[in-house]
Amino acid sequence: MNVLTTATAEGLAVFRRGKVRDTFTLDDGTLLMVASDRISAFDVVLPTPIPDKGRVLTRMSRWWFAQTRDIVPNHLRDDDPATLPAAVPWESWRERSMRTVRAERIDIECVVRGYLAGSGWKEYRAQGTLAGEPLPPGLGESARLPQPRFTPAAKNDEGHDENISRAQLAGAVGGELAQRLEAVSLALFDRATAVCARSGMLLCDTKFEFGWVDGELTLIDELFTPDSSRFWEASIWREGEPQPAFDKQFVRDHLETLRWDKRPPGPELPDEVVRVTREKYLEAARRICGLDL
């Protein structure tokens, strides 16, 4: 197993340390994004890593960036080990790293939902709406939506993102950009839905981030990974009940059984939870992208 909790190397200037990724500025102005094996739940980084998780996130993102670059350009650039300080352990970081161009981030999470789950199900159950817009009555948990819905959120790097309506999005970024973000997000979702269907998986929902690179709308961060998306097994999907997912839901379910107030520090994870979560990430990479890690 391959485990990395924190990326550090002499001569690398830290650009940002996130919940999962450590990002560094390189001498040529590009960024090096290193996906660690940290895992967060309820916006708290847990003390127990999930081995190989960072490799899964990176390899899947790279694969999806290649599959979707005809829809929208992305921030991924060719690897160039010559730009790295000698102290960087490139061989051990290679599968969990992406060299990217720096973008001017648009502070919106572009969420697309194909099914009712998570916060979308909670809103519908309480108000009969999704992102402030009505849905047909009588839908159950995990129901397939009549068509995928674009449900944006305002980004909050320190806590929960705030769900907003499409009208609020237009007010924040302008109507033209709001329409473009929605159109591109739905096109990406449709592409991935078809790919997942061929592997017997359902894409429940996902989120995208975009930025500007030389004036061009550009897809950034990660793409269709178990950290950014909810994947379900198609053969056992049933409306009216929660679905087992190929992501960190197994971790969340375990944490819900504990007497923990969901504030730092988070609890250690037992070996069985780590093992099953790792297997779910690896299976998603294998079945959806054909990646044998």
Secondary structure, 3 states (H helix, E strand, C coil): CCCCCCCCCCCCEEEEECCCEEEEECCCCCEEEEECCCCEECCEECCCCCCCHHHHHHHHHHHHHHHHCCCCCECEECCCHHHCCCCCCHHHHHHHEEEECCCEECCEEEEEEEECCHHHHHHHHHHCEECCEECCCCCCCCCEEEEEEECCEECCCCCCCEECCHHHHHHHHCHHHHHHHHHHHHHHHHHHHHHHHHCCEEEEEEEEEEEEECCEEEEECCCCCCCCEEEEEHHHCCCCCCCCECCCHHHHHHHHCCCCCCCCCCCCCCHHHHHHHHHHHHHHHHHHHCCCC
